[in-house]
């Protein structure tokens, strides 16, 4: 009985394809024990161990072109370094997956909050008081209050900021301009808004032309409630909700209330 096995039997034993074994042979990191008279490649125990070694290195994400060097010259110290690097790569992937999980959870939370709010009568603007901490921003572009963003302006002011779909734009409205910003850390920011009690409202529009009306409603509501609002008025474009929902654009408008009397908070709590 022949103690050697064919390439097809080797592929079944090692749970890899014949194509993959042939690829390793083409790269000269695996060879058959011999080729019989019928031109069958035959493999023995040495080749099984060799293939096991190759598959382990591939599992550690070692490139095929580096495997030959590993097989020929790597010492125990070299393999220790290889395993250390592989562990760091795995940890990086874990961190990336955790970040992705948190990202998806935040989108789901935003969607759930919006679903809850959308069940209310949208014809009656509902404003909510929120205590919001200090926030830092990096300004991307500055436009006039009556000006709209357009593709050319974005291109001309392109930076290393994240892709457009990866962040919520914050529009900071002051009396004479609108700063289009993205959230940033304190170390790299060029502007910030103070912590405090904010008057907020989430809403959707089918056109950016409706935003001015929402700002007007906010100011009107503040006037009727005897709130003094402090610039800037902040408009947050909810990028993910807009892209993953209907054809409507999702926004949240915020304005800090100048708290001059304790009854402002008491009114919110009552």
Phi, psi and omega in degrees: 000133181289127180276359181255160182238158180279172180296325179291320177293323177296320180296321178290320180297318186263359178058044173229163182279156174300321179302319181293320178297316178297324178297317178297324178291321178299325180276002175060040172245357176215138180224149174289158176294321175193168175246122186281182185294340178265012179068023174276133173285132182240143187228141179242198183298320180300319181290326176296315177296319179298315179294322177300318179298314180298315182295325176296315179296322177294324178296331177274010178067028174281126179300148181303321182294340179269341184297322180301317177297319178299314183294327186272324193223356185288136175264178177299322178295321178297318179291327176298315178297321179297316179294323178297315178297319180296321178297319178296320178297317179296318179297322178297320178294321178297314179300319180296320179292321177297317178299317179296320178299313180296322179297313179295319179298321180294322177295316179298321179295316178299317180296320180295318178297320180292319178301318179297317181289325184290343178284348177274165181288108183289348179287341178252105182301128179248122181253143183237139175273133177226137169274117184239132180287173178299143180230140181250146184223156167248126182282129179266311184206151178242132181229170177279154182304327182264011183259146178253150174290143175223165187301320182298318180296318178298318181294317182294333181251023182299144180222192176272017178298159179303162177304154187305327184275359186263002181209157175268123174294140173245120178260117181260106184270119169246186186294330187238357181200167175235121177264122177269116189234164170234146179299145180209172177282163180301324187294328185246006183282157174240001177202164177206161172239142187288156173290160178159190179269121185246141170271122187228157174204134173262141182203167175235152176222156175264348179212145179295344179295338181281350183294318179303325179293322178293321177297319178298316179297321179299311180297322180294317179296317179297319180297315181294329180270002180063034174268141173259117181268144181251131175295150003270153165284134186251126176245120182254121177272114182278089188302312186291319178297322180293321184279329185259011180242226181273197179275013179267155176263132183260133180222159166231131178253139183222144174213131181283136180267131176283107184274104179254342180225142180302335185294345178297313178292322181298322179297324179291326185278339183283000000 
